[in-house]
Amino acid sequence: MNLSFENYIIRNFNDDDVDSLFKYANNINVSQYLRDSFPYPYSKQNALEWIYFIGQNNTNLAFAIADEHELIGGIGAMPNNDVHRLNAEIGFWLGEPFWNKGIMTKAVKVFCNYLFNSYNYNKLCANVFEGNEASKKVLLNTGFILEGTLRKNIFKNNKFLDQYIYGLLKEDFKR
Ligand SMILES: CC(C)(COP(=O)(O)OP(=O)(O)OC[C@H]1O[C@@H](n2cnc3c(N)ncnc32)[C@H](O)[C@@H]1OP(=O)(O)O)[C@@H](O)C(=O)NCCC(=O)NCCS
């Protein structure tokens, strides 16, 4: 899979991504708003294992975001099942040196377009942790709306946090 936007690309992970993944993922400012499966500290071994795991079985639809030099972040969608099978949850992160340049807003728009058109999803959602204002903004920029708040539903770094659920219907998505 290759999705281009400006000077960036959303593509499959490859073995050459290990060093950049380790460099940018090993940052508490990134991991504090992600599930514990994205650990901190994030070791080179974690990077190696992730790329191996995704190479074996990419049911999570996980992809790298890269510039012309290297991997700078990641984006993915977790398919749901049963009555939720036409929904998927998206997740994303970007290396801190690249924040606040509009990169993720563009990446999420391109990725949602891909998911709606290539996988027949009717709805995409995202779960945002309390305090993550940049992520809320990216989702609002893409057309997601806040559909609900789960109070103190997250236990992260020894704190309970509210969880905000954002949703985007295919019929409301404008590229
Ligand atoms: C969330 C994240 C991906 C955003 O990426 P990005 O490329 O910097 O996002 P963009 O530049 O497209 O947009 C960020 C928006 O948030 C705003 N913003 C950034 N920090 C903010 C803050 N502390 N308070 C309010 N708004 C903030 C920016 O001004 C920008 O708004 P704009 O679109 O009106 O200009 C990045 O911060 C990140 O990787 N965070 C850690 C991991 C994470 O939270 N992932 C998402 C989990 S749901």
The ligand as an ORCA input file, in Angstrom:
! r2SCAN-3c Opt
* xyz 0 1
  C      -1.631     13.907     17.838
  C      -0.490     14.085     16.840
  C      -0.438     12.895     15.937
  C      -0.762     15.359     16.030
  O       0.083     15.399     14.867
  P       0.420     16.791     14.118
  O       0.971     16.481     12.781
  O       1.216     17.637     15.027
  O      -1.049     17.397     13.959
  P      -1.453     18.650     13.027
  O      -0.268     19.546     12.887
  O      -2.103     18.144     11.795
  O      -2.600     19.339     13.885
  C      -2.414     19.623     15.256
  C      -3.457     20.635     15.684
  O      -3.514     20.622     17.126
  C      -3.213     21.892     17.619
  N      -2.528     21.690     18.884
  C      -1.314     21.129     19.075
  N      -1.055     21.108     20.393
  C      -2.132     21.634     21.035
  C      -2.470     21.878     22.391
  N      -1.639     21.565     23.379
  N      -3.673     22.441     22.673
  C      -4.540     22.747     21.683
  N      -4.280     22.532     20.363
  C      -3.086     21.989     20.057
  C      -2.378     22.548     16.549
  O      -2.413     23.944     16.660
  C      -3.082     22.055     15.296
  O      -4.284     22.774     15.141
  P      -4.723     23.387     13.697
  O      -5.100     22.238     12.843
  O      -5.873     24.278     14.032
  O      -3.516     24.117     13.178
  C       0.879     14.240     17.568
  O       0.767     15.286     18.468
  C       1.273     12.959     18.301
  O       1.854     12.069     17.731
  N       0.955     12.887     19.598
  C       1.305     11.714     20.418
  C       0.547     10.456     20.006
  C      -0.953     10.664     19.949
  O      -1.510     11.421     20.729
  N      -1.633      9.978     19.027
  C      -3.070     10.064     18.866
  C      -3.792      9.112     19.758
  S      -5.579      9.231     19.548
*
